[in-house]
Structure formats: structure tokens, C-alpha cells
Amino acid sequence: MAAGGRYIFTASMDVTPEKEDLFNEVYDKEHVPFLLKVPGVISVTRVTNEDFAVNMAGEVKQVSLDDEPKYSAMYEIESPDVLLSPEWSAAIEEGRWPSEVRPHTLNRRHSLKKVMD
């Protein structure tokens, strides 16, 4: 993800296991391409959580992300106004996402961060 954007909007969620393949297919092939056409959306990066270990102050700490949603998409956007635009609103309702995928998502979380210059 390029660091030049001013904001990072993150959408995180889990999906029911039986719909996981459909979720990933639709997210990659439909949802992201539709949102990349929205004016002000610079880039999209999808990630999944992974437990890890980190050495802090000479002590190795194990970190589990069991309470966090498994999937996240980070949208680099020019302004928070992008999220209120008619183009954004239309894009999130295109394709199979609203009818075939969204009903099977849970533990949804959204955040907006301003990139520090």
C-alpha cells in the first residue's frame, strides 16, 4: 500500500466457514474492483490475521488474535468524504456482495485512520 494517501479505511469481518470460498472470490473479483472505480479510492489491500511472537524488552511474547476478525481490507482514500459519496454507496451494492456474501459476514468492524505526514 502506498503511503501517499491521507486516510486508511479498514473493513474487518469474519465469514461463516461454508461461505469462505465464495467470500474470497467475490471480494477479489467483484467487490474490490468495483470500489477501486470510486473517485478518491487510491488502493485496496486485503489481509488475514496471523498469530505471532514478538521480542519486547528481552522477553518473547506470544500474541493471539482470536478475538479479532479474520479478514480485513484496507482502503487508501483521499478523504473521509469518499465513504459518503454516491459512488461509494453504489459500489458496495454491486455484484453478488449484498445478496450472496454480506448476509454471511459477522463480527464486522470498521475504522478510519488519518495518515500522519
N, C-alpha and C positions, 0 to 999 in steps of 0.2 A: 504494500500500500504506500503510495506516495505521501510524503509529509507535507505537501503544499496546501492541502485543504484546510479550511478553517474549523470544521466540525466533524466529529465522528458519531454517527447514529448507529447504535447497536441493537439488533433484534435477536434475542436468545430464546430458545424453546427446546422442549422435548417433543417427541412424536411417539405415538403408540407403535410398539415393535412391528406389528404386522403391516404397517404403512411406511416403514422406514425407507424401503427402496423407492417407492413412489415419491415420498417426500424429497429425497435427494435428486431424483430425476427431474421433477417439476421445478425444484428450486434452481438447479443448474441450467436447465434447458429453456425454462419459461420465465420464472419469477425474476431472476437476476437480469436477463436480457431486457425484459420489459422495464425494469427500474433504471437500468443504465441509459435508457432513452429519455428519462425525465430531465429537463433542464436543471442544472445545478448538482446533479449526481456525478461525481468525478470517477469513483471506482467502488468496487464491491469485493470484499474478501470474506470467504467463508472459512470457519474454523470449527474444530471439535475439541472438547475438553480432554485433557490427559493428566492423570495423577503424576506427581513428580517429587523429587527430592531436591533440597537446596541446602547449601552450606552457608549458615549465618552465624557469625561470631564464633567460628570454630566448632559449631555443632550442626550435624546433618539433621534436617527436619523433613519428615515425610508430609506431603500435602495431598489431601484427598479432596476432590471436587464433587463428591457425591450429591451435595445439596444444590449444585449449580446446574442449569440446563445444559444438555449435552452439545447442542448446536448453537452457533452464533454466526450472524452475518454482520460485518462492519461496513457501513456505507460512508464513504468520504463525501461530504456535501459542502456546498459553498456557504450555506446559511440555514438556520432553523426554518426559515420560510419555505424551503423546499418541501418539508414534511406537510405543509398546509396547502400546497399548490393543487390545483385541479388535476394536473398531470400525474402527480404522485398518487392522488386519490383514485384516479382511473387505472393506473398501472398495477396497484395492489389488488385490483378486482379482475384483472385479465386472466385468461387461460384457466387451467384446472385448479389453481391455487385456492380460490374461495370455496369451491364446492367439493373438491376431492381431497384436499390436503388440510386446509385450515381447521376443519372440524376434528381432526385427529391430532392436533397440536395441544400441548398443555405446558404448564409451568412457564408461561411466556413472561419475558421481562424485556423492557426497552430502556435505553439510556442515551443521553446526548452529552457529549464531551466537547469542549472547546479546545482546539489545538493551540498550545502555547507557542508563540513565536520567539 
